[in-house]
Amino acid sequence: MFAWLTRKITNTMSDSMMSRMLQDPYTENMYSMFPITQKIGFRNIIEAGMRAESGKPIERPLGSPVVLSPWEKLLFNPVHLFRMPTQDGVQIQTGVTIGPEAQKPLHLEIPVLISGMSYGGALSLKAKIALARGASMAGTATNSGEAALIEEERKEAKYFIGQYNRGGWMNTPEQLSRLDAIEIQLGQGAQASAPMGTESHQIGPDFRKAMRLKPGENAVIHSRLTDVNSARDFIRLVERLRKEYGVPVGLKFAATHYLEKELDIAVEAGVDYIVVDGAEAGTHGGPAILQDDVGLPTLHALSRTIKHLNKLGVKDHTSVIAAGGLVSPGHFLKALALGANAVYIGSIALIAMLQTQMNKALPLEPAPQTVLYLGKFKENLNIDKGAQHLAKFLKSCVEEMKLAAYALGRADLAQISRKDLVCIDRDLAWLLDVDYAGFSHEEQQLAREGLQTLPEIVLESVLEQELPALKNIH
Ligand SMILES: Cc1cc2nc3c(=O)[nH]c(=O)nc-3n(C[C@H](O)[C@H](O)[C@H](O)COP(=O)(O)O)c2cc1C
């Protein structure tokens, strides 16, 4: 009876809806919302609503959904006979050294690091502890983000990178002396160097105490470091930090079309490592315009960074960490093949750390509500479970990267290079100086040596097939 009734009602409702859609004039027709949504985009409609509600910049979590880096157009080149695959049973090396020329270089067991995500301004204490514990279990580093040194996080972290930040909270000798690397943070992919902050009413006593904020004071991240108002200031800062602390001193900035100019100054300063944070990078919550419309895609930025450091002859002693939209072992290994020494992960680390604990918020609340400092379910996070899941995620990714190394005939992840890549897009192949999938390596070598131009090859074969008559004109 009930089934019959439901069918009856549904049928009647869909009939009347269909008739109305087929008959009503367009401007009165519910169907018009479809092309309207197509024109504007569902995301823009919703974000316009949020802007109309607050009159303030919206704070979109975890970064831009606009992915501009076509990693999927790159493939690795497996070997079989002309070069043999790595014998199974051979131990594939995965270790990496950040800042080889520092007095105390940072040696890590895997080339995947947990990126800077600040306590308070972004994540809860429990989430920071789980990330640090998971990173330690996997033999890699975690990063403070733009915050002060948090005792619990330092205690859990086997390798701890601290950000010398535009909030100033980490920038004191007693804190800097407890770090395994110092990362001067001038910007990040999702927010560039725009001023940001947390309003006083969102700051609890724990956060206020940790950042040494006065009652009623907001936590402000300025657009500049207070002590860096020129390239000269920056150079002096790097020299001082390297001398006083001996650990690798790095620069993190938002990938930009000016990156070669920024790198020239960083190299003159003698930084030990560079973090290139691409336009696809995540954040706890940031203005959409900075996420969608500012920066340079991670893939393009990484390739240009490596090329420029090679050109300056400093690539061997300046480590490069790529970040921004890297979410799979394939992404990680392609970034290494393009010349990065390691990768930073943010968003995917949170997702992996959460795993089924996402259900503590879903389906009625978004998953980040379990890890954010202002998250409704932050106290429900099980730290140990989170740490285990993150460590297993990292292990799984590294195991997959090692399997690829066998197939490529490589015994060390650090040996994998542009030679091991091919690209199915010609322009991208040219940009990345990687072979194009349409021709053999030898043909392209000829073209690179100027003995033949590839377009000519193309033209020739096209002419042969399609327009024999035209060939003679050419
Ligand atoms: C929750 C969250 C908080 C972040 N906080 C910081 C920060 O304090 N300092 C910083 O330099 N970058 C911060 N970032 C950016 C990350 O360090 C990293 O550059 C970025 O997440 C990489 O992109 P991905 O999320 O696509 O992996 C944050 C990112 C997230 C997701």
The ligand as an SDF file (V2000), in Angstrom:
LIG
                    3D

 31 33  0  0  0  0  0  0  0  0999 V2000
   45.2260   23.9040    7.8170 C   0  0  0  0  0  0  0  0  0  0  0  0
   46.3930   24.5860    7.1440 C   0  0  0  0  0  0  0  0  0  0  0  0
   47.1310   25.5290    7.8340 C   0  0  0  0  0  0  0  0  0  0  0  0
   48.2500   26.1350    7.2240 C   0  0  0  0  0  0  0  0  0  0  0  0
   49.0300   27.0130    7.9350 N   0  0  0  0  0  0  0  0  0  0  0  0
   50.1770   27.4860    7.3800 C   0  0  0  0  0  0  0  0  0  0  0  0
   51.0950   28.2800    8.1420 C   0  0  0  0  0  0  0  0  0  0  0  0
   50.8850   28.5710    9.3150 O   0  0  0  0  0  0  0  0  0  0  0  0
   52.2490   28.6890    7.5280 N   0  0  0  0  0  0  0  0  0  0  0  0
   52.5080   28.3890    6.2130 C   0  0  0  0  0  0  0  0  0  0  0  0
   53.5540   28.7910    5.6790 O   0  0  0  0  0  0  0  0  0  0  0  0
   51.6550   27.6480    5.4620 N   0  0  0  0  0  0  0  0  0  0  0  0
   50.5260   27.1860    6.0310 C   0  0  0  0  0  0  0  0  0  0  0  0
   49.7210   26.3590    5.3010 N   0  0  0  0  0  0  0  0  0  0  0  0
   50.1520   25.9590    3.9460 C   0  0  0  0  0  0  0  0  0  0  0  0
   50.9520   24.6740    4.0260 C   0  0  0  0  0  0  0  0  0  0  0  0
   52.1020   24.8270    4.7770 O   0  0  0  0  0  0  0  0  0  0  0  0
   51.3540   24.1830    2.6410 C   0  0  0  0  0  0  0  0  0  0  0  0
   52.1390   25.1430    2.0190 O   0  0  0  0  0  0  0  0  0  0  0  0
   50.1700   23.8190    1.7980 C   0  0  0  0  0  0  0  0  0  0  0  0
   49.2110   23.2250    2.5890 O   0  0  0  0  0  0  0  0  0  0  0  0
   50.5700   22.8810    0.6810 C   0  0  0  0  0  0  0  0  0  0  0  0
   49.4620   22.6050   -0.1140 O   0  0  0  0  0  0  0  0  0  0  0  0
   48.5240   21.3410    0.0740 P   0  0  0  0  0  0  0  0  0  0  0  0
   47.6110   21.6470    1.1950 O   0  0  0  0  0  0  0  0  0  0  0  0
   47.7940   21.2590   -1.2390 O   0  0  0  0  0  0  0  0  0  0  0  0
   49.3960   20.1690    0.3460 O   0  0  0  0  0  0  0  0  0  0  0  0
   48.5950   25.7800    5.8910 C   0  0  0  0  0  0  0  0  0  0  0  0
   47.8420   24.8340    5.1860 C   0  0  0  0  0  0  0  0  0  0  0  0
   46.7520   24.2260    5.8090 C   0  0  0  0  0  0  0  0  0  0  0  0
   45.9750   23.1920    5.0330 C   0  0  0  0  0  0  0  0  0  0  0  0
  1  2  1  0
  2  3  1  0
  2 30  2  0
  3  4  2  0
  4  5  1  0
  4 28  1  0
  5  6  2  0
  6  7  1  0
  6 13  1  0
  7  8  2  0
  7  9  1  0
  9 10  1  0
 10 11  2  0
 10 12  1  0
 12 13  2  0
 13 14  1  0
 14 15  1  0
 14 28  1  0
 15 16  1  0
 16 17  1  0
 16 18  1  0
 18 19  1  0
 18 20  1  0
 20 21  1  0
 20 22  1  0
 22 23  1  0
 23 24  1  0
 24 25  2  0
 24 26  1  0
 24 27  1  0
 28 29  2  0
 29 30  1  0
 30 31  1  0
M  END
$$$$
